Amino acid sequence: MLIRYKKSFEKIAMGLMSFMPTEKEIKQLQQSMKQYEEEPNFQLFLWKEEDIIGLAGVEIEEECVTLRHISVNPSHRNEGVGHRIVSALKEMYNEKELGSTSYTEGFFQKCNDNETAAD
């Protein structure tokens, strides 16, 4: 289940986001977190099953929503968590096109390929 980021989840969110290749440097990680906290068109979500095990960050524009960050706790990888996160985002923003950045494009394309194969 997607839940909106709150400041009380900051440490968990930073830990999950640090798995992204673009967020290895602490200054970059802090800058990304600040962007999600302060800019209204940037939204950060956490994926909760029994615990919080994933994260997705999006940039909301007029026509589309761009997946900027997606991360899953390594102990929960290859269980379909990332695919469920992308599906939930598509459902949440069903009136907009969901796109990706160069960093999230490979995973996003894999999700779309799996979706097409399931049809």
N, C-alpha and C positions, 0 to 999 in steps of 0.2 A: 504494500500500500504506500502510495506517495504521500508524504507529509511535507508541509512547508517548513523551511528552515527557520529556526528561532535562535537567538543569541545563546540560549542555554545549551544548544547543540554544537557550539562553535568548535570545541576540541575534537568531537567525533567527525564533524564535517571537514575540518582541516586534515585530520588523519586520513580520511578517505580520499580527499582531493590530492593529497601528496603522492598518491599512486599514479597520478597523471604525469606523463613525461614532461609536460610544460610547467609543472608545479614543483619541481625538485628543489629549487632555490626558495628559502624561507621568505625573502622579500617579495618574490613573485606570488607566492602562495598567499601572503598577507594582503597584497594588492588585489588579488582575485576575490578574496573573501570580502574585502572592503567594498568592492564593486557590487557584489551581490547584496550587501547590507544597505548600501546607500542609493543605488540607481534603480528607479522603479521599473525600468524595462528589463532588468536582469533579475531572474528568479532562481533560487536554489531550492532543491527538493531533496529529501532524504527518503530512502526506501526502507520501510520497516516491515519485518515479518515478526519473529519473536523479538529480535533485536534490530537495531539499525545496521544494515549490512551494505547499503549502496547509496549513491549520490548522483544527482543529475543537475546540471546548471544550464539554464537556457537564457537566450536573449530574445525578447518579444518585440517584433516589428509589426508594421501595419498588415503586411500580407503573409508573413511567415514567422515561424519560431525556429531559432537556430540552437541546436544542441552544442553547447560549448564545452561542457565537462560531463563525463560519465565515468563512474568508478564503482567497483564492487570489491568488498573485502576479499583478499586472496583466498581465505578459507571457504568462501562461498562461490568461487568462480567455477565455470563450466556446469552450473546448475540452472541456467536460464534466467538468472536474476536480471542481467543487463537487458535481455530481450523483454522481460516483463516491464522494466522501467520504460523502455522506448514505447512499448504498447500503451502503457498508462499515459504517457505524454501525448501520444497521438490521439487518444480518447479525450484527454483533457482539453487539447487545443484542436479539436476536430474541424473547426471552421478555418483553420490556417494550415499552410503547408509546413511540415516539419523538415528542416534541413540540418546540415552539419558543417563543421569547420574542417580544415585540413587535418586536424588532430583527431577528430571524432568520426571522420568520413569512413574509414575502414570498418569500424564496428557498426556504424549506422547502415552501411551497405550490406553487411552480413545479416543484420536484422531484417532488412527489406528483402533480401534474397530468400531467407527462411520463410518469410511471410508469403512470398510469391509461390514457393514450393508447396506450402500448405493449402493453397487455394485449389 
